[in-house]
Amino acid sequence: MPLFNVYPLYDVTPVSAKGVYIYDENNVEYLDLYGGHAVISIGHGHPKYVDAITNQVAKLGFYSNAIQNPLQKQLADTIEALSGCEKYELFLCNSGAEANENALKLASFHTNKKKVVAFKNGFHGRTSAAVAVTDNSKIIAPINAQQEVEILELGDLLGLEKALSKNDVCAVIIEIIQGVGGLDESTAEFYEGADALCKKYNTCFIADEVQSGFGRTGDFFAFQKYKISPDIIPIAKGMGNGFPIGGILIHPSIKASFGLLGTTFGGNHLACVASLAVLKVIEEENLMENVKEISGYFMEKAKEVPKLKKVKGRGLMLGLEFNFPIADIRKKLIYTHKIFTGSAKNPNVIRILPSLTVKKEHIDLFFKALIKELN
Ligand SMILES: Cc1ncc(COP(=O)(O)O)c(C=O)c1O
């Protein structure tokens, strides 16, 4: 049976990986500065992660959400301790889109309204409501287009107040730093203003931290640079270092009731121990400090790059923007230099989303290869 052909694939077949390196079937080594779309947070095959999952699967891999699972509470407490997001409650699911789907649904239940405000170049996933609030008409099917969504320019506070003042908006959903869109970030005035407007008009502020969360920016969450308190915080990607897990942190003003949300696989035993291992390694190896250090180093090294328009992003959620498309350069980085990088909706941006364990020597390898290709 052929595979449904939706992915344009690079001709590389990874069969194993360790730390920031991936190996193909001929044992060719690739430097992974993309982490499979910002997923690999503590490095491939980290021994504590492998042990945690191996031990748990031998004991109990899965049971449904109809029984007690103390690992979920342990995960909630550990996220609270590391993020400093006190008092939030946790609901677990399996992916970023599912996290946003639940966030939007919850916002609608809570406010009894149904319109959503989202932003230009935002990406929130490919399922029903999540894709409807994503700014990409090519991936919105007619069945998704029934959602009531207004897309504003990132930073348009006046437009936001105009939209919210009609009192029919259940949620404002925003990536504090846009991932897929190409690493754009607005101002403190905008984020803090948007948060205040949401509170004024009884609208849930959803800070989509699916890509930017779990230490990627050097803060636990990207929104923590600003004085805001989101009502709902969707998380996924780096949370499981490759094990599928997602979730939402929910402000206690939003009340739970039996059956309001639910999932078969979400919060299963294996997913919980995977994420607990990630958090343990982030803490024990001071990875958020490493993110800040390597990010600073990256910014310095970027000054040596010819033809560069600007460096975008924060922490290890970075982009290099040029005045021309970068697809060919990325191909050369993969096939000639054996370095994985990422692309963005903006065709002129190379995205760098490595494991939070990456070192200066890896950044050096990248810049050496990039400069060679640009000259
Ligand atoms: C900010 C953001 N939200 C949501 C998603 C969707 O996550 P998933 O692919 O796990 O459904 C992504 C994926 O790239 C993302 O970057």
The ligand as a Tripos MOL2 file, in Angstrom:
@<TRIPOS>MOLECULE
LIG
   16    16     1     0     0
SMALL
NO_CHARGES

@<TRIPOS>ATOM
      1 C1          2.9640   27.1740   17.7410 C.3       1 LIG1
      2 C2          2.4320   25.8540   17.2820 C.ar      1 LIG1
      3 N1          1.2210   25.4610   17.7030 N.ar      1 LIG1
      4 C3          0.7040   24.2660   17.3450 C.ar      1 LIG1
      5 C4          1.3950   23.4080   16.5200 C.ar      1 LIG1
      6 C5          0.8010   22.0830   16.1270 C.3       1 LIG1
      7 O1          1.4450   21.0580   16.7860 O.3       1 LIG1
      8 P1          1.3150   19.5270   16.2790 P.3       1 LIG1
      9 O2          2.0400   19.4360   14.9820 O.co2     1 LIG1
     10 O3          1.9350   18.7380   17.3910 O.co2     1 LIG1
     11 O4         -0.1330   19.2480   16.1380 O.co2     1 LIG1
     12 C6          2.6680   23.7690   16.0690 C.ar      1 LIG1
     13 C7          3.4320   22.8700   15.1730 C.2       1 LIG1
     14 O5          4.3440   23.2730   14.4820 O.2       1 LIG1
     15 C8          3.1990   25.0340   16.4560 C.ar      1 LIG1
     16 O6          4.4100   25.4370   16.0400 O.3       1 LIG1
@<TRIPOS>BOND
     1     1     2 1
     2     2     3 ar
     3     2    15 ar
     4     3     4 ar
     5     4     5 ar
     6     5     6 1
     7     5    12 ar
     8     6     7 1
     9     7     8 1
    10     8     9 2
    11     8    10 1
    12     8    11 1
    13    12    13 1
    14    12    15 ar
    15    13    14 2
    16    15    16 1
@<TRIPOS>SUBSTRUCTURE
     1 LIG1         1 GROUP 0 **** ****
